[in-house]
Amino acid sequence: MYYLTHLTLPIIVVLIMTISGNHIEWNISWFDLAIEHFAYLYIALASPHWIWAAISSYFEASKGATVGGFCMVHLLLLCIWLLVSLSSVPEAANGWFLYFLGSPIAMTIGALAGKHFAS
C-alpha cells in the first residue's frame, strides 16, 4: 500500500506543472491539451519512481530501504522542480537531466539510509 502513496507525489508535481504552464480556458480543447501534457509529464517524471518500485519489490527489499529510496527520489524531484521553475534562464530546463541521471544515486543513498535508520 505504501507504494501507491509514494507514486502520488509525481502526480501532484505534474498537476501543478500542467495547470501553471498554460492559460486556463474552460473549454474542451484546453482540457484535451492539458490531459495530453499530463500523461507525457507523468510518464517522464514518475519513471524513476516506478523503476524503484519494481526493483525494490523484485529483490524484496525491506520497508525501510524501500521508503528511504522513495523519499530521496521525492526530494530530488522537488529540488529539481524548484530549480527549474524558479529560474528565468531557458537553459534551466536542462536541470531535468540531473533528475534522470541523479535518480539511481539518490535511490541508492536513500535505500542505505532507510535500511540504517530502520534497524
VEXFI-398192 format. One record per residue (C-alpha): residue in three letters; x, y, z negated. Coordinates in steps of 0.5 Angstrom, whole numbers, plus 500, padded with zeros to 3 digits. Layout:
<atoms>
<atom><residu>ala</residu><c1>X</c1><c2>Y</c2><c3>Z</c3></atom>
...
</atoms>
This chain:
<atoms>
<atom><residu>met</residu><c1>500</c1><c2>500</c2><c3>500</c3></atom>
<atom><residu>tyr</residu><c1>506</c1><c2>505</c2><c3>499</c3></atom>
<atom><residu>tyr</residu><c1>508</c1><c2>504</c2><c3>506</c3></atom>
<atom><residu>leu</residu><c1>502</c1><c2>508</c2><c3>508</c3></atom>
<atom><residu>thr</residu><c1>502</c1><c2>513</c2><c3>503</c3></atom>
<atom><residu>his</residu><c1>510</c1><c2>514</c2><c3>506</c3></atom>
<atom><residu>leu</residu><c1>507</c1><c2>514</c2><c3>513</c3></atom>
<atom><residu>thr</residu><c1>502</c1><c2>520</c2><c3>512</c3></atom>
<atom><residu>leu</residu><c1>508</c1><c2>525</c2><c3>511</c3></atom>
<atom><residu>pro</residu><c1>509</c1><c2>526</c2><c3>518</c3></atom>
<atom><residu>ile</residu><c1>502</c1><c2>527</c2><c3>520</c3></atom>
<atom><residu>ile</residu><c1>502</c1><c2>533</c2><c3>515</c3></atom>
<atom><residu>val</residu><c1>508</c1><c2>536</c2><c3>519</c3></atom>
<atom><residu>val</residu><c1>505</c1><c2>534</c2><c3>526</c3></atom>
<atom><residu>leu</residu><c1>499</c1><c2>537</c2><c3>524</c3></atom>
<atom><residu>ile</residu><c1>502</c1><c2>544</c2><c3>521</c3></atom>
<atom><residu>met</residu><c1>506</c1><c2>544</c2><c3>528</c3></atom>
<atom><residu>thr</residu><c1>500</c1><c2>543</c2><c3>532</c3></atom>
<atom><residu>ile</residu><c1>496</c1><c2>548</c2><c3>529</c3></atom>
<atom><residu>ser</residu><c1>501</c1><c2>553</c2><c3>528</c3></atom>
<atom><residu>gly</residu><c1>504</c1><c2>552</c2><c3>535</c3></atom>
<atom><residu>asn</residu><c1>498</c1><c2>554</c2><c3>539</c3></atom>
<atom><residu>his</residu><c1>493</c1><c2>560</c2><c3>539</c3></atom>
<atom><residu>ile</residu><c1>487</c1><c2>556</c2><c3>536</c3></atom>
<atom><residu>glu</residu><c1>481</c1><c2>557</c2><c3>541</c3></atom>
<atom><residu>trp</residu><c1>475</c1><c2>553</c2><c3>539</c3></atom>
<atom><residu>asn</residu><c1>473</c1><c2>549</c2><c3>546</c3></atom>
<atom><residu>ile</residu><c1>474</c1><c2>542</c2><c3>549</c3></atom>
<atom><residu>ser</residu><c1>481</c1><c2>544</c2><c3>553</c3></atom>
<atom><residu>trp</residu><c1>484</c1><c2>546</c2><c3>547</c3></atom>
<atom><residu>phe</residu><c1>482</c1><c2>540</c2><c3>543</c3></atom>
<atom><residu>asp</residu><c1>484</c1><c2>536</c2><c3>548</c3></atom>
<atom><residu>leu</residu><c1>491</c1><c2>539</c2><c3>549</c3></atom>
<atom><residu>ala</residu><c1>492</c1><c2>539</c2><c3>541</c3></atom>
<atom><residu>ile</residu><c1>491</c1><c2>532</c2><c3>541</c3></atom>
<atom><residu>glu</residu><c1>496</c1><c2>530</c2><c3>546</c3></atom>
<atom><residu>his</residu><c1>501</c1><c2>534</c2><c3>543</c3></atom>
<atom><residu>phe</residu><c1>499</c1><c2>531</c2><c3>536</c3></atom>
<atom><residu>ala</residu><c1>500</c1><c2>524</c2><c3>539</c3></atom>
<atom><residu>tyr</residu><c1>507</c1><c2>525</c2><c3>542</c3></atom>
<atom><residu>leu</residu><c1>510</c1><c2>529</c2><c3>536</c3></atom>
<atom><residu>tyr</residu><c1>507</c1><c2>524</c2><c3>531</c3></atom>
<atom><residu>ile</residu><c1>511</c1><c2>518</c2><c3>535</c3></atom>
<atom><residu>ala</residu><c1>517</c1><c2>522</c2><c3>535</c3></atom>
<atom><residu>leu</residu><c1>517</c1><c2>525</c2><c3>528</c3></atom>
<atom><residu>ala</residu><c1>515</c1><c2>518</c2><c3>525</c3></atom>
<atom><residu>ser</residu><c1>519</c1><c2>513</c2><c3>529</c3></atom>
<atom><residu>pro</residu><c1>525</c1><c2>513</c2><c3>523</c3></atom>
<atom><residu>his</residu><c1>519</c1><c2>512</c2><c3>518</c3></atom>
<atom><residu>trp</residu><c1>516</c1><c2>506</c2><c3>522</c3></atom>
<atom><residu>ile</residu><c1>523</c1><c2>503</c2><c3>523</c3></atom>
<atom><residu>trp</residu><c1>525</c1><c2>504</c2><c3>516</c3></atom>
<atom><residu>ala</residu><c1>518</c1><c2>500</c2><c3>514</c3></atom>
<atom><residu>ala</residu><c1>520</c1><c2>495</c2><c3>519</c3></atom>
<atom><residu>ile</residu><c1>527</c1><c2>494</c2><c3>516</c3></atom>
<atom><residu>ser</residu><c1>525</c1><c2>494</c2><c3>509</c3></atom>
<atom><residu>ser</residu><c1>519</c1><c2>489</c2><c3>510</c3></atom>
<atom><residu>tyr</residu><c1>523</c1><c2>484</c2><c3>514</c3></atom>
<atom><residu>phe</residu><c1>529</c1><c2>484</c2><c3>509</c3></atom>
<atom><residu>glu</residu><c1>524</c1><c2>484</c2><c3>503</c3></atom>
<atom><residu>ala</residu><c1>528</c1><c2>490</c2><c3>500</c3></atom>
<atom><residu>ser</residu><c1>526</c1><c2>492</c2><c3>493</c3></atom>
<atom><residu>lys</residu><c1>521</c1><c2>497</c2><c3>492</c3></atom>
<atom><residu>gly</residu><c1>526</c1><c2>502</c2><c3>489</c3></atom>
<atom><residu>ala</residu><c1>530</c1><c2>501</c2><c3>495</c3></atom>
<atom><residu>thr</residu><c1>524</c1><c2>502</c2><c3>500</c3></atom>
<atom><residu>val</residu><c1>521</c1><c2>508</c2><c3>496</c3></atom>
<atom><residu>gly</residu><c1>528</c1><c2>511</c2><c3>496</c3></atom>
<atom><residu>gly</residu><c1>529</c1><c2>510</c2><c3>503</c3></atom>
<atom><residu>phe</residu><c1>523</c1><c2>513</c2><c3>505</c3></atom>
<atom><residu>cys</residu><c1>524</c1><c2>519</c2><c3>500</c3></atom>
<atom><residu>met</residu><c1>531</c1><c2>521</c2><c3>503</c3></atom>
<atom><residu>val</residu><c1>528</c1><c2>521</c2><c3>510</c3></atom>
<atom><residu>his</residu><c1>522</c1><c2>525</c2><c3>508</c3></atom>
<atom><residu>leu</residu><c1>527</c1><c2>530</c2><c3>505</c3></atom>
<atom><residu>leu</residu><c1>531</c1><c2>530</c2><c3>512</c3></atom>
<atom><residu>leu</residu><c1>524</c1><c2>531</c2><c3>516</c3></atom>
<atom><residu>leu</residu><c1>522</c1><c2>537</c2><c3>511</c3></atom>
<atom><residu>cys</residu><c1>529</c1><c2>540</c2><c3>511</c3></atom>
<atom><residu>ile</residu><c1>530</c1><c2>540</c2><c3>519</c3></atom>
<atom><residu>trp</residu><c1>523</c1><c2>542</c2><c3>520</c3></atom>
<atom><residu>leu</residu><c1>524</c1><c2>548</c2><c3>516</c3></atom>
<atom><residu>leu</residu><c1>531</c1><c2>550</c2><c3>519</c3></atom>
<atom><residu>val</residu><c1>528</c1><c2>549</c2><c3>526</c3></atom>
<atom><residu>ser</residu><c1>521</c1><c2>553</c2><c3>524</c3></atom>
<atom><residu>leu</residu><c1>525</c1><c2>559</c2><c3>520</c3></atom>
<atom><residu>ser</residu><c1>530</c1><c2>560</c2><c3>526</c3></atom>
<atom><residu>ser</residu><c1>529</c1><c2>565</c2><c3>531</c3></atom>
<atom><residu>val</residu><c1>534</c1><c2>563</c2><c3>536</c3></atom>
<atom><residu>pro</residu><c1>532</c1><c2>558</c2><c3>541</c3></atom>
<atom><residu>glu</residu><c1>538</c1><c2>553</c2><c3>540</c3></atom>
<atom><residu>ala</residu><c1>535</c1><c2>552</c2><c3>533</c3></atom>
<atom><residu>ala</residu><c1>530</c1><c2>546</c2><c3>537</c3></atom>
<atom><residu>asn</residu><c1>537</c1><c2>542</c2><c3>537</c3></atom>
<atom><residu>gly</residu><c1>536</c1><c2>541</c2><c3>530</c3></atom>
<atom><residu>trp</residu><c1>531</c1><c2>535</c2><c3>531</c3></atom>
<atom><residu>phe</residu><c1>537</c1><c2>531</c2><c3>534</c3></atom>
<atom><residu>leu</residu><c1>540</c1><c2>532</c2><c3>527</c3></atom>
<atom><residu>tyr</residu><c1>534</c1><c2>529</c2><c3>524</c3></atom>
<atom><residu>phe</residu><c1>534</c1><c2>523</c2><c3>529</c3></atom>
<atom><residu>leu</residu><c1>542</c1><c2>522</c2><c3>528</c3></atom>
<atom><residu>gly</residu><c1>542</c1><c2>523</c2><c3>521</c3></atom>
<atom><residu>ser</residu><c1>536</c1><c2>518</c2><c3>519</c3></atom>
<atom><residu>pro</residu><c1>540</c1><c2>512</c2><c3>519</c3></atom>
<atom><residu>ile</residu><c1>545</c1><c2>515</c2><c3>514</c3></atom>
<atom><residu>ala</residu><c1>539</c1><c2>518</c2><c3>510</c3></atom>
<atom><residu>met</residu><c1>536</c1><c2>511</c2><c3>509</c3></atom>
<atom><residu>thr</residu><c1>542</c1><c2>508</c2><c3>507</c3></atom>
<atom><residu>ile</residu><c1>543</c1><c2>513</c2><c3>502</c3></atom>
<atom><residu>gly</residu><c1>536</c1><c2>513</c2><c3>499</c3></atom>
<atom><residu>ala</residu><c1>536</c1><c2>506</c2><c3>499</c3></atom>
<atom><residu>leu</residu><c1>542</c1><c2>505</c2><c3>495</c3></atom>
<atom><residu>ala</residu><c1>540</c1><c2>511</c2><c3>490</c3></atom>
<atom><residu>gly</residu><c1>533</c1><c2>508</c2><c3>490</c3></atom>
<atom><residu>lys</residu><c1>536</c1><c2>501</c2><c3>488</c3></atom>
<atom><residu>his</residu><c1>541</c1><c2>504</c2><c3>483</c3></atom>
<atom><residu>phe</residu><c1>535</c1><c2>508</c2><c3>479</c3></atom>
<atom><residu>ala</residu><c1>530</c1><c2>502</c2><c3>479</c3></atom>
<atom><residu>ser</residu><c1>535</c1><c2>498</c2><c3>476</c3></atom>
</atoms>
